[in-house]
Amino acid sequence: MDSRVPITVITGFLGSGKTTLVNRILTENHGKRIAIIENEFGEVGVDDGLVVETKEEVFEMNNGCICCTVRGDLIRILHKLLKRKNKFDAILIETTGLADPAPVAQTFFVDKDLKVCGCVGGASVRLDAILTVVDAKHIRHHLDKEVEEGAENEAVEQVAFADRLLLNKIDLVSEEEKQDVRQRLKAINGAAEIIECAQARCDLDRVLGIRAFDLERILAEEPQFLEDSEHTHSSDVTSVGIEAEGELDGERVQGWLSALLREKGADIFRSKGILCLAGSYEKYVFQGVHMLMSLASTADGVGRPWAPVEKRLNRLVFIGRNLDRQRLNASFRACLVAARAA
Ligand SMILES: Nc1nc2c(ncn2[C@@H]2O[C@H](COP(=O)(O)OP(=O)(O)OP(=O)(O)O)[C@@H](O)[C@H]2O)c(=O)[nH]1
């Protein structure tokens, strides 16, 4: 019997539905002990507030990008997990929306530390599959994005490297658009099965424990895969994080966010935040993907409520191109009740 712990890498562009899939796996009654390793892009982390309350263990890695600077952290976390007496049945790694999955996968095959400790070869873990979640509405825009010479188009890399493609958000596109996206995906990666879904609702047997990662296929397509090579992200995508204590005027902040995304949504790929609205004990979760925006509260079953002693800290992050840090900060702060009274 194979006693190695299967690792599933969940990748996909910003806002495609990775956390939605993780939440879905966590709430499904599968009887497995799962550890989740989360890596988030952006100056201010908010995903800790977006992942459902769970008995499973969630490890945050927010000091850099998993495919570049924090591979060491990933290895350390894996060693820690593997030393446990009560071993996990599965490990999920959610990458940032801008990660290249290749160097993450490579970690399990070429890293000296993993080899020394016998996790590979010594057979403690195995890479089960790379799942790439695709936003059916926005993916074409990102696949078409031109990048500077020498840099990678992360959306293309994520599709190319997938063992399974979860074509998510099919509720947002017509049949014609969906077929067009399917063709685009097939042209980049003809080998990966495409699973269509909305809200990442898919049969988990088709995505977990599937033994789909095939080193031979990768080596046939990318002979240098096992060589530790440099890669460069496109440098025009940046993030602006905002942290501010205090209560917000609900109407004002909603008006500000809708106007901002309406005007700048082509450049703001992703926005999200945890908000404290005046007169409410609920924690509000704001989610934006380009121009689409939603605001839900813990009363709708999203996130975790404010704890009685918790500091009412608003946390937001904007990820995209041409972000005006000063303007975003000033216009957000103008939505605080205190700013209005001043
Ligand atoms: N309409 C629609 N919205 C969806 C679907 N799946 C997820 N969303 C929404 O899309 C937004 C982004 O979803 P997430 O799961 O946070 O995406 P993500 O890939 O984890 O985002 P990042 O970690 O920021 O890259 C949220 O507002 C979700 O509720 C879907 O199938 N249809």
The ligand as an ORCA input file, in Angstrom:
! r2SCAN-3c Opt
* xyz 0 1
  N     -20.551     34.047     -9.952
  C     -19.646     33.250     -9.431
  N     -18.801     33.706     -8.493
  C     -17.902     32.858     -7.973
  C     -17.807     31.502     -8.372
  N     -16.795     30.920     -7.678
  C     -16.287     31.863     -6.878
  N     -16.928     33.052     -7.043
  C     -16.666     34.328     -6.388
  O     -15.446     34.867     -6.928
  C     -14.747     35.606     -5.925
  C     -13.327     35.082     -5.806
  O     -13.383     33.751     -5.314
  P     -12.178     33.142     -4.466
  O     -12.501     31.709     -4.179
  O     -11.851     34.009     -3.306
  O     -11.019     33.251     -5.538
  P      -9.456     32.976     -5.332
  O      -8.979     32.318     -6.558
  O      -9.210     32.254     -4.046
  O      -8.910     34.456     -5.226
  P      -7.401     34.927     -4.867
  O      -6.939     34.070     -3.753
  O      -7.547     36.328     -4.470
  O      -6.609     34.758     -6.090
  C     -15.582     35.462     -4.668
  O     -16.428     36.586     -4.563
  C     -16.393     34.209     -4.903
  O     -17.608     34.187     -4.172
  C     -18.725     31.025     -9.372
  O     -18.699     29.882     -9.815
  N     -19.603     31.948     -9.862
*
